[in-house]
Amino acid sequence: MKIIHCADLHLGSRIRAKLPEEKAEIRRKEVRQAFDGMLRYAYENGAAAVLISGDAFDSDRPSLRDSRLFYESIARYKEITFFYLRGNHDKTEACGLFEDLPNLKTFGESWRTYPLGDCTVTGAEWNGKNAENLYRTLSLPADKTNFVMLHGDINGEIDLSRLKNKNIDYLALGHIHTYACGKLDERGVYVYSGCLEGRGYDECGKKGFVEAETNDTRGRGNTGGVAYAKAGYRFVPSSLREITEYRVDVSSAKSDREAAEIAERTVTSPKKDLIRVYLTGEVSFDRKYLTKTVEEALEKRYFFVSVKDETRAKCDFSLYENENSVKGEFVRLVLKRDDLSAEEKDAVIRLGIGALENNGAEL
């Protein structure tokens, strides 16, 4: 039996990449399209269920448009059972007129378990206050394939050690927007599906969902180095666009134009993607128009480009070394230090010269 695990759809998101409004609207549409595409995949590949591990919506009060999209899609795919666990963004969202859908299963603040063939799907909406009760009361049958749904961060909220040895085969997590997985105990695994579409530059890389499949053969499967028992799984990249960051060293450039040419050679993403470029290194030319020049060179090739200038002015501090001045004495003292690396000496001298000249921003 195949089961699709997704999370963090964030339907209705305003998009955090600071795009022009016309492109932000395109991305909002593409977030909706990504959800529809995942459901088509589930239907065409015979999935029995879709697990939505929180944050289907970006707020507790989604627009009618997004609410209709979500619930009417569930109604349309009546062959699939949907398990919808609300997360921190949509924790009080109500099904409203759509709450009677026979193929929609929801959860509350205590464990709720549903049968699914030879499997069980168990979930609870985490709020911190109910954590102790959830750890204490989770009880799953040893002879079933058990899927458990939670929404939260395993590095501060959810304590995985307290979920060990409870007959969990697949812990379907939401909240972290990047795919991640690991071994829970000798029997089960934990998996973050990540989000379907990156919405900001903190959501770089491949996005998609996870396809899990029940498996009666213990110990044979392996995904990402993690052995599985009753439930195997694989990540399915599906995003319409990818967000990618590049760090481009332009130290060899003698002008804005040469820096732009270096960036053009370095950035190799598909044209449909969103790009963030960090310019690094030391340069000797005027950087006033550097960001604009590089953006103009790249924006013809990509859906959207953001450039951040992290370069520094190239300075030859040896010029100060023989100078009979406070700056010269400062440089000589720093260069004599045996406990500092060359990089550390450079950083100290920059800060000191900048402070002495009261113009540290230019350095």
HUWO-V304869 format. One record per residue. RES is the residue in one small letter. NEAR is the number of other C-alpha atoms within 10 Angstrom. Layout:
res:RES near:NEAR
res:RES near:NEAR
This chain:
res:m near:15
res:k near:19
res:i near:24
res:i near:25
res:h near:26
res:c near:27
res:a near:31
res:d near:27
res:l near:25
res:h near:26
res:l near:23
res:g near:21
res:s near:17
res:r near:15
res:i near:18
res:r near:13
res:a near:19
res:k near:14
res:l near:17
res:p near:9
res:e near:11
res:e near:8
res:k near:14
res:a near:18
res:e near:14
res:i near:11
res:r near:22
res:r near:18
res:k near:13
res:e near:18
res:v near:25
res:r near:19
res:q near:16
res:a near:19
res:f near:24
res:d near:15
res:g near:17
res:m near:20
res:l near:19
res:r near:13
res:y near:15
res:a near:20
res:y near:17
res:e near:9
res:n near:12
res:g near:14
res:a near:20
res:a near:18
res:a near:23
res:v near:25
res:l near:23
res:i near:27
res:s near:31
res:g near:29
res:d near:26
res:a near:29
res:f near:26
res:d near:20
res:s near:19
res:d near:17
res:r near:16
res:p near:19
res:s near:14
res:l near:10
res:r near:10
res:d near:19
res:s near:21
res:r near:14
res:l near:16
res:f near:19
res:y near:17
res:e near:13
res:s near:14
res:i near:21
res:a near:18
res:r near:9
res:y near:15
res:k near:14
res:e near:14
res:i near:20
res:t near:20
res:f near:23
res:f near:23
res:y near:20
res:l near:26
res:r near:29
res:g near:29
res:n near:19
res:h near:18
res:d near:19
res:k near:20
res:t near:12
res:e near:17
res:a near:14
res:c near:14
res:g near:9
res:l near:9
res:f near:16
res:e near:12
res:d near:10
res:l near:15
res:p near:12
res:n near:15
res:l near:20
res:k near:18
res:t near:18
res:f near:18
res:g near:13
res:e near:15
res:s near:16
res:w near:19
res:r near:16
res:t near:19
res:y near:15
res:p near:11
res:l near:16
res:g near:10
res:d near:11
res:c near:18
res:t near:18
res:v near:22
res:t near:23
res:g near:28
res:a near:25
res:e near:26
res:w near:25
res:n near:14
res:g near:11
res:k near:9
res:n near:13
res:a near:17
res:e near:10
res:n near:12
res:l near:20
res:y near:18
res:r near:10
res:t near:10
res:l near:18
res:s near:14
res:l near:18
res:p near:12
res:a near:11
res:d near:9
res:k near:17
res:t near:24
res:n near:26
res:f near:26
res:v near:24
res:m near:27
res:l near:23
res:h near:28
res:g near:22
res:d near:14
res:i near:14
res:n near:8
res:g near:7
res:e near:13
res:i near:17
res:d near:14
res:l near:15
res:s near:11
res:r near:12
res:l near:17
res:k near:17
res:n near:13
res:k near:17
res:n near:22
res:i near:28
res:d near:27
res:y near:27
res:l near:25
res:a near:28
res:l near:29
res:g near:31
res:h near:22
res:i near:18
res:h near:22
res:t near:22
res:y near:22
res:a near:14
res:c near:19
res:g near:16
res:k near:18
res:l near:20
res:d near:18
res:e near:15
res:r near:20
res:g near:26
res:v near:24
res:y near:23
res:v near:21
res:y near:28
res:s near:31
res:g near:28
res:c near:29
res:l near:30
res:e near:31
res:g near:29
res:r near:25
res:g near:14
res:y near:17
res:d near:14
res:e near:20
res:c near:19
res:g near:17
res:k near:22
res:k near:24
res:g near:26
res:f near:23
res:v near:23
res:e near:21
res:a near:21
res:e near:17
res:t near:19
res:n near:18
res:d near:12
res:t near:12
res:r near:13
res:g near:14
res:r near:12
res:g near:16
res:n near:13
res:t near:13
res:g near:11
res:g near:10
res:v near:16
res:a near:19
res:y near:24
res:a near:21
res:k near:22
res:a near:25
res:g near:25
res:y near:23
res:r near:15
res:f near:22
res:v near:17
res:p near:15
res:s near:19
res:s near:23
res:l near:19
res:r near:20
res:e near:20
res:i near:25
res:t near:21
res:e near:18
res:y near:16
res:r near:16
res:v near:22
res:d near:19
res:v near:21
res:s near:18
res:s near:13
res:a near:18
res:k near:13
res:s near:16
res:d near:21
res:r near:15
res:e near:15
res:a near:22
res:a near:24
res:e near:17
res:i near:18
res:a near:23
res:e near:15
res:r near:9
res:t near:14
res:v near:17
res:t near:11
res:s near:16
res:p near:13
res:k near:15
res:k near:14
res:d near:16
res:l near:24
res:i near:26
res:r near:20
res:v near:23
res:y near:18
res:l near:24
res:t near:16
res:g near:17
res:e near:18
res:v near:21
res:s near:14
res:f near:13
res:d near:11
res:r near:16
res:k near:9
res:y near:10
res:l near:20
res:t near:20
res:k near:16
res:t near:18
res:v near:26
res:e near:19
res:e near:13
res:a near:15
res:l near:22
res:e near:15
res:k near:11
res:r near:15
res:y near:14
res:f near:16
res:f near:21
res:v near:21
res:s near:20
res:v near:20
res:k near:16
res:d near:16
res:e near:15
res:t near:19
res:r near:17
res:a near:16
res:k near:13
res:c near:13
res:d near:8
res:f near:16
res:s near:12
res:l near:10
res:y near:17
res:e near:17
res:n near:12
res:e near:13
res:n near:9
res:s near:11
res:v near:12
res:k near:20
res:g near:17
res:e near:14
res:f near:17
res:v near:25
res:r near:18
res:l near:12
res:v near:17
res:l near:18
res:k near:10
res:r near:11
res:d near:9
res:d near:9
res:l near:13
res:s near:11
res:a near:12
res:e near:9
res:e near:12
res:k near:18
res:d near:17
res:a near:11
res:v near:17
res:i near:20
res:r near:18
res:l near:16
res:g near:17
res:i near:20
res:g near:16
res:a near:12
res:l near:13
res:e near:11
res:n near:10
res:n near:11
res:g near:13
res:a near:10
res:e near:10
res:l near:14
